[in-house]
């Protein structure tokens, strides 16, 4: 995976709303309106999150009639997982743990 692709994946995963959307899509494909339902934000805001996830390759969107559906692409996390495992600190993808690690690194005094 090119560095740019990894950047897109980690950028997409940096937002808690987008991580929650991915969790929802673990269950099954969902219509955009169903994805938006649990969140207290506009459909336009959810659509922007979905665009970011799509650009990162984490989900796919397709039209079925008049409804746009979202589908998780779990393979997209594989290369990011391999990259993280290379540090030896991560046995599996634990995004919350990784986020805390990054936050500590960013906030560490130089």
C-alpha positions in Angstrom: 0.0 0.0 0.0 1.4 3.4 -0.9 2.1 5.9 1.8 -0.7 8.0 0.5 -3.2 5.2 0.9 -2.1 4.6 4.5 -2.5 8.3 5.1 -6.0 8.2 3.8 -6.9 5.2 5.9 -5.5 6.6 9.2 -7.0 10.0 8.5 -10.4 8.4 8.0 -10.0 6.3 11.2 -9.0 9.4 13.2 -12.7 10.5 13.6 -14.9 8.7 16.2 -18.0 9.1 14.0 -16.3 7.3 11.1 -15.1 4.5 13.4 -18.7 4.2 14.7 -20.0 4.0 11.1 -17.5 1.2 10.3 -18.7 -0.7 13.4 -22.3 -0.4 12.1 -21.3 -1.7 8.7 -19.7 -4.8 10.4 -23.2 -6.1 10.8 -24.4 -5.8 7.2 -24.7 -3.4 4.2 -26.9 -0.4 5.1 -28.7 2.3 3.3 -27.2 5.8 3.9 -30.3 6.9 5.8 -30.0 3.9 8.1 -26.3 4.7 8.7 -27.3 8.3 9.6 -30.1 7.3 12.0 -28.1 6.7 15.2 -26.2 10.0 14.9 -27.3 13.4 15.9 -26.1 15.2 12.8 -27.5 16.0 9.4 -27.6 13.6 6.5 -25.2 15.9 4.7 -22.7 15.6 7.5 -23.0 11.8 7.5 -22.6 11.9 3.7 -19.3 13.8 4.1 -18.0 11.1 6.5 -19.1 8.4 4.1 -17.2 10.1 1.3 -14.0 10.2 3.4 -14.4 6.5 4.2 -15.0 5.7 0.5 -11.9 7.7 -0.6 -9.9 5.7 1.9 -11.2 2.5 0.5 -12.8 1.4 3.8 -16.3 1.3 2.4 -18.0 1.1 -1.0 -21.2 2.9 -2.0 -23.6 1.8 -4.7 -27.0 2.8 -5.9 -29.8 0.2 -5.7 -32.8 1.9 -7.3 -33.2 5.2 -5.5 -31.3 4.2 -2.4 -27.6 4.5 -1.9 -26.1 1.6 0.1 -22.8 1.3 2.0 -20.7 -1.8 2.3 -17.7 -2.4 4.5 -14.4 -3.3 2.8 -12.5 -5.1 5.6 -9.5 -5.9 3.4 -8.7 -2.2 3.4 -7.6 -2.4 7.0 -5.3 -5.3 6.4 -2.3 -3.2 5.2 -2.8 -0.7 8.0 -2.8 -3.6 10.4 0.4 -5.1 8.9 2.0 -1.6 9.2 1.1 -1.3 12.9 2.2 -4.9 13.7 5.6 -3.9 12.4 6.1 -1.9 15.5 5.6 -4.9 17.7 3.4 -3.0 20.1 0.1 -4.1 18.4 -0.9 -7.7 18.2 -4.2 -6.9 16.5 -5.9 -3.8 15.2 -7.1 -2.0 18.4 -7.9 1.4 17.0 -8.7 2.9 20.4 -5.3 1.8 21.8 -3.6 3.1 18.7 -5.3 6.4 18.9 -4.2 6.8 22.6 -0.6 5.9 21.5 -0.6 8.5 18.7 -2.1 11.2 21.1 0.7 10.5 23.6 3.3 10.7 20.9 1.9 14.0 19.5 1.7 15.5 23.0 5.0 14.3 24.3 7.6 17.0 25.0 10.4 17.1 22.5 
